[in-house]
Amino acid sequence: MLVSKNLVKVVSIAVASMSLMGVGASVSQAASFTAPELGVAETMPTDPAIKKGDKIFVAVKDTKNQKVNVLDAQGHKTSQKVSMGSTYTAKDVKKAAGKKIVKINKSQWLNTKDVVKD
């Protein structure tokens, strides 16, 4: 009986020490692992710095409505709309009615949140 108790103790100590060595090895292996470098994702800027003469591209966040409202010089909506994907040259940029707007032709303006610098 005494021999079997000693044998159980020796076996349990051996199993416990082996398990601790295995855990220590996996922790040290994980600590030395270096993750691969990932590329930078291209995102649409939230507030593009558009200047006079820049090419601009109309981008729509809403996929169901593929058109953007045209504004007047005071920043108020008009009945006209511009389709997504249209490309223009910025004639002028100003701030009106609390919005930054871009002039696309003689009397039409777009909100800068609806366009991306091309």
C-alpha distance (Angstrom), angle and dihedral (degrees) to the residues before:
residue distance angle dihedral
M1 . . .
L2 3.80 . .
V3 3.79 91.1 .
S4 3.82 92.4 51.8
K5 3.84 91.5 50.8
N6 3.82 90.5 51.7
L7 3.80 90.4 46.7
V8 3.82 91.1 51.2
K9 3.83 90.3 49.6
V10 3.81 92.9 49.7
V11 3.80 92.9 47.3
S12 3.82 93.4 46.8
I13 3.82 91.8 48.4
A14 3.81 90.3 49.1
V15 3.83 92.4 49.5
A16 3.81 92.4 47.0
S17 3.81 93.2 49.4
M18 3.81 91.6 47.8
S19 3.80 91.6 51.5
L20 3.81 91.8 49.3
M21 3.80 91.1 51.1
G22 3.80 90.2 51.6
V23 3.81 92.4 50.7
G24 3.81 91.6 48.1
A25 3.80 91.7 51.3
S26 3.80 93.8 50.7
V27 3.81 91.8 47.5
S28 3.81 92.4 51.0
Q29 3.81 90.3 46.5
A30 3.82 91.1 51.5
A31 3.81 91.1 48.2
S32 3.81 92.0 54.7
F33 3.84 94.5 47.4
T34 3.83 114.6 107.8
A35 3.77 119.5 -156.3
P36 3.80 118.3 -129.3
E37 3.79 116.8 -104.0
L38 3.77 113.6 -105.7
G39 3.79 124.5 -146.2
V40 3.79 121.9 -109.4
A41 3.80 113.1 -97.3
E42 3.78 117.0 -127.3
T43 3.77 111.9 -123.8
M44 3.75 134.3 178.8
P45 3.81 109.2 -103.2
T46 3.79 112.8 -116.1
D47 3.81 95.0 -144.4
P48 3.81 109.2 21.4
A49 3.78 118.1 -163.1
I50 3.80 97.6 -126.3
K51 3.79 117.5 -179.9
K52 3.80 133.9 -171.6
G53 3.80 110.4 -73.5
D54 3.83 96.2 23.9
K55 3.79 119.6 131.4
I56 3.82 110.1 -116.7
F57 3.78 131.2 -164.9
V58 3.82 124.2 -154.3
A59 3.82 111.0 -123.3
V60 3.82 124.1 -175.1
K61 3.80 123.8 -154.3
D62 3.82 93.8 -167.4
T63 3.82 109.4 73.4
K64 3.81 95.3 -164.2
N65 3.80 95.6 53.9
Q66 3.82 106.7 50.6
K67 3.81 95.4 -177.5
V68 3.80 134.4 83.1
N69 3.81 126.0 -146.3
V70 3.78 117.5 -110.4
L71 3.82 115.7 -133.9
D72 3.79 131.2 -151.1
A73 3.82 124.2 -126.9
Q74 3.83 90.9 -85.1
G75 3.84 92.1 54.8
H76 3.82 96.2 -106.6
K77 3.82 122.1 136.3
T78 3.79 119.2 -102.8
S79 3.82 128.9 -161.7
Q80 3.82 90.8 -103.9
K81 3.80 124.2 96.8
V82 3.82 135.4 -165.4
S83 3.81 123.4 -144.0
M84 3.79 123.5 -120.1
G85 3.80 113.3 -99.2
S86 3.79 95.7 34.9
T87 3.80 115.5 140.4
Y88 3.81 123.7 -146.9
T89 3.79 140.6 166.1
A90 3.81 113.2 -118.2
K91 3.80 108.3 -116.7
D92 3.80 94.9 -176.5
V93 3.81 141.4 -12.5
K94 3.79 125.3 -147.1
K95 3.78 143.9 148.8
A96 3.82 117.8 -109.2
A97 3.81 132.1 163.2
G98 3.80 90.3 -0.6
K99 3.83 92.8 -56.5
K100 3.77 131.6 103.4
I101 3.81 106.7 -126.7
V102 3.82 134.9 -171.9
K103 3.81 124.4 -145.5
I104 3.83 112.0 -132.0
N105 3.83 99.2 175.0
K106 3.80 141.5 -14.2
S107 3.82 97.7 -53.5
Q108 3.83 106.6 2.5
W109 3.80 125.3 95.4
L110 3.83 131.7 178.4
N111 3.79 131.1 -155.1
T112 3.83 111.0 -108.9
K113 3.82 89.1 -129.1
D114 3.81 88.2 66.7
V115 3.82 96.6 52.0
V116 3.80 136.8 61.9
K117 3.77 127.1 -153.7
D118 3.81 105.7 -107.0
